[in-house]
Amino acid sequence: MQVPTKSLKNGFEMPMLGMGTWKMWGTTTRDRENDDEQDIRALKYAISQWLTCIDSAEMYAGWYSEILLGRAIENTPREELFLSSKVRWDNCSYTAIKNACRNSLDRLGVEYLDLYYIHWRDARFSLKDAMRAMNELVDEGLIRYIGVSNFSVESLQEAQKHSEYPIVANQVHFNLMYREPEVSGLLEYCQQNDVMLVAWRPFEYGEFSIPEAQSLLDTVSQKYSVSHFQLALNWIMNHENVVTLFMSKTPENIDENIWSIWWKLDSKDHSALSKNFPNQQSISNAVPLW
């Protein structure tokens, strides 16, 4: 069954749940001890279950992520996939962005990306020049839509000012524990200005181990007969203009996470989780907005 999508007024549409590939084959360099074939099988399984939104980046595993993702999708019709990738923040000159996109396409073995992000803002590079490169990639048919990642409201506004095409997505750290997009006003800005917020790391390391969190999650998850992971994903997707990505290496976990789509938190339970989840943090511990 097809994963439902969320759409913007400007026509952009993407699945509400997708697969991320961060740490699948390494972090910033390739992990040569990793079971690459297991990860490829996991992605193929996800695609077979109609989880066809897959996100990568040239940084992931030192470009190796895109190569292996290309192997995972090689027998899937391109039109059935929603593929996104990102240019490194330290690779964001006008010329470097153009070259990086073409290199990503070559590694993936595809002719275009559905969504291409600037991975993070780097003050050494002109955002005006970066957006000129991104706009030209749209004109050339190499990407369909432009996104940014880890951008604050101020950086997003500046990028929008320099872009002929809409910036349709901002991929950020957002989950029950880390709430910087809410606290900073970014979430509200995206909702009011036709931008999709794409939440990465929906499960925070250790967030479910806090006794107070266990108690709250148990109470709500039992009501819906779902797991803590399904509850955490559904809470994220229950926000307007918000979709999310998770990484998993096993069919069992993929199946569990997909089930987070097919039910919905009521407003009372959503509010209880939002207000009462313990140890909430107002700034990302991984990549703060900038």
C-alpha positions in Angstrom: 0.0 0.0 0.0 1.4 3.4 -1.1 2.8 5.6 1.7 0.6 8.7 2.0 2.1 12.0 1.0 2.0 15.6 2.3 1.8 18.5 -0.1 2.4 22.2 -0.2 0.3 24.9 -1.9 3.2 25.4 -4.4 2.7 21.9 -5.8 5.5 20.1 -4.0 4.5 16.7 -2.6 6.5 14.0 -0.8 5.8 10.8 1.2 5.2 11.5 4.9 7.7 8.7 5.9 10.9 7.8 4.3 14.2 6.0 4.8 17.4 7.8 5.7 20.8 6.3 5.0 23.0 8.1 7.6 25.2 5.5 9.3 24.2 2.7 7.0 27.7 2.3 5.4 29.7 4.5 7.7 29.5 8.1 9.0 31.7 10.5 7.2 33.9 7.7 5.8 33.2 4.2 4.6 33.0 1.5 7.3 34.8 -1.4 5.7 33.7 -3.7 8.4 30.0 -3.0 7.6 27.8 -5.6 6.0 27.0 -3.7 2.9 24.8 -6.3 1.4 22.6 -6.4 4.4 22.0 -2.7 4.1 21.3 -3.0 0.4 18.8 -5.8 1.2 17.1 -3.6 3.8 16.6 -0.8 1.3 15.3 -3.2 -1.3 12.9 -4.5 1.3 11.7 -1.0 2.2 11.1 -0.3 -1.5 9.1 -3.5 -1.8 6.9 -2.3 1.0 6.3 1.0 -0.9 8.7 3.0 1.4 10.1 4.6 -1.7 11.3 8.0 -0.3 15.0 7.6 0.3 17.4 10.2 1.5 21.2 10.4 1.2 24.1 12.9 1.0 27.5 13.2 -0.5 28.9 13.3 3.0 27.4 10.0 4.1 30.1 7.3 4.2 32.4 9.6 2.2 30.2 9.4 -0.9 29.9 5.6 -0.6 26.3 5.8 0.6 25.2 7.1 -2.8 27.1 4.3 -4.6 25.4 1.6 -2.6 22.0 3.3 -2.7 22.4 3.3 -6.5 22.8 -0.5 -6.3 19.7 -0.8 -4.1 17.5 1.1 -6.6 18.9 -0.1 -9.9 16.0 -2.4 -10.7 13.3 0.0 -9.5 11.6 2.3 -12.1 12.8 5.8 -11.4 9.3 7.3 -11.4 8.4 5.1 -8.4 11.1 6.6 -6.2 11.4 9.9 -4.4 15.2 10.5 -4.1 16.9 13.2 -2.2 20.6 14.0 -1.5 22.6 16.9 -0.2 25.7 18.9 -1.1 28.2 19.3 1.7 28.2 22.6 3.5 31.9 23.1 2.8 31.3 22.4 -0.9 28.9 25.3 -1.5 30.5 27.6 -4.0 28.6 28.1 -7.2 30.8 25.8 -9.3 31.2 23.2 -6.5 27.4 22.8 -6.1 26.9 22.2 -9.8 29.7 19.6 -9.9 28.6 18.0 -6.7 25.1 17.4 -8.0 26.3 15.8 -11.2 28.6 13.6 -9.2 25.8 12.5 -6.9 23.7 11.6 -9.9 26.5 9.6 -11.4 27.0 7.7 -8.2 23.3 7.0 -7.8 22.9 6.1 -11.5 19.9 8.4 -12.1 19.2 11.4 -14.3 17.6 13.6 -11.7 16.9 14.1 -8.0 13.4 14.9 -6.6 14.9 17.1 -3.9 18.4 18.4 -3.5 19.5 20.1 -0.2 22.3 22.4 0.9 23.4 20.3 3.9 24.1 23.2 6.3 25.0 26.8 5.9 28.7 27.7 5.7 29.6 31.4 6.2 32.6 31.0 3.9 30.3 30.8 0.9 27.8 33.2 -0.6 24.2 32.1 -0.2 23.3 34.2 -3.2 25.7 32.3 -5.4 24.7 28.9 -3.9 21.0 29.6 -4.7 21.9 30.7 -8.2 23.6 27.2 -8.7 20.6 25.4 -7.2 18.2 27.4 -9.5 20.2 26.5 -12.5 20.1 22.8 -11.5 16.3 23.0 -11.6 16.5 24.8 -15.0 18.7 22.0 -16.3 16.4 19.3 -15.1 18.9 17.7 -12.8 16.8 18.4 -9.7 13.1 18.9 -9.4 13.0 20.9 -6.1 15.3 22.8 -3.8 15.8 22.2 -0.1 18.0 23.3 2.7 19.0 21.5 5.9 19.6 22.7 9.4 18.7 26.3 8.4 17.4 28.7 11.0 14.4 31.0 10.1 16.9 33.8 9.3 19.0 31.7 7.0 16.0 30.2 5.3 14.6 33.7 4.7 17.8 34.8 3.1 18.0 31.7 0.9 14.4 32.4 -0.2 15.3 36.0 -1.0 17.9 34.7 -3.5 15.9 31.9 -5.1 13.7 32.2 -8.1 12.2 28.8 -7.3 10.5 28.0 -4.0 12.6 26.4 -1.3 10.2 23.5 -0.5 11.9 21.7 2.4 14.2 22.3 5.5 15.6 19.0 6.9 16.3 19.5 10.7 16.8 17.6 14.0 13.3 17.2 15.5 11.8 14.6 17.8 10.0 14.3 21.2 13.2 15.3 23.0 14.9 17.8 20.7 12.5 20.7 20.0 14.6 23.4 18.5 12.4 23.9 15.4 9.4 24.6 17.8 11.3 26.8 20.3 13.1 28.9 17.6 9.9 29.5 15.6 11.1 27.6 12.6 8.2 25.1 12.6 5.6 27.8 12.7 7.5 29.7 10.0 7.5 26.7 7.7 3.8 26.1 8.3 3.0 29.7 7.5 5.3 30.0 4.5 4.7 26.8 2.5 7.8 24.9 3.5 8.0 21.2 4.4 9.9 20.4 7.6 11.7 17.1 7.2 12.6 15.7 10.6 15.8 13.6 10.9 16.7 11.4 13.9 13.1 10.8 15.0 14.4 8.5 17.8 16.8 10.2 20.0 19.5 8.0 21.6 18.3 7.2 25.1 15.1 9.2 24.9 13.0 6.2 25.7 15.1 5.0 28.7 14.2 7.9 31.0 11.7 6.5 33.6 9.4 9.4 33.2 9.4 9.0 29.4 8.8 5.3 29.8 5.7 5.9 31.9 4.2 8.5 29.5 5.0 6.5 26.4 3.5 3.3 28.0 0.3 5.1 28.9 -0.2 6.6 25.4 1.1 3.7 23.3 -1.1 1.1 25.2 -4.2 3.2 24.2 -3.4 2.8 20.5 -1.8 -0.7 20.8 1.5 0.6 19.2 5.1 0.6 20.1 7.1 3.5 21.5 8.8 3.9 18.1 5.5 4.0 16.3 4.3 6.5 18.7 7.3 8.8 18.3 7.1 8.7 14.5 3.3 9.4 14.5 3.8 12.3 16.9 6.2 13.9 14.4 4.0 13.3 11.4 1.0 14.6 13.3 2.4 18.1 12.9 1.2 20.1 9.9 3.9 20.4 7.1 6.1 17.8 8.8 7.4 14.5 7.4 10.2 12.3 8.8 12.9 9.8 7.9 14.2 6.9 9.8 17.1 4.4 9.3 16.7 0.7 9.8 18.7 -2.4 8.7 16.1 -5.1 9.3 12.7 -6.0 7.7 11.2 -6.3 11.2 12.1 -2.7 12.2 11.0 -1.4 8.8 7.6 -3.1 9.1 7.2 -1.7 12.6 8.0 1.8 11.6 5.8 1.7 8.5 2.8 0.9 10.8 3.3 4.3 12.4 1.5 5.7 9.3 -1.8 3.9 9.5 -3.3 5.5 12.6 -3.4 9.0 14.1 -2.9 10.5 17.6 -5.9 12.5 18.8 -5.3 16.1 19.8 -5.4 15.4 23.5 -2.7 12.8 23.4 -0.5 14.8 20.9 -0.7 17.7 23.3 0.1 15.5 26.3 3.3 14.2 24.6 4.3 17.7 23.5 3.9 19.3 26.9 5.0 16.5 29.2 7.8 14.6 27.5 10.7 14.9 29.9 14.2 16.4 29.4 13.1 18.5 26.4 16.1 20.3 24.8 15.8 23.7 23.0 19.0 23.3 20.9 20.1 20.3 18.9 22.9 18.3 20.4 24.1 17.3 16.9 23.6 20.1 14.4 22.0 23.3 15.8 20.1 25.5 13.4 22.1 28.3 11.8 
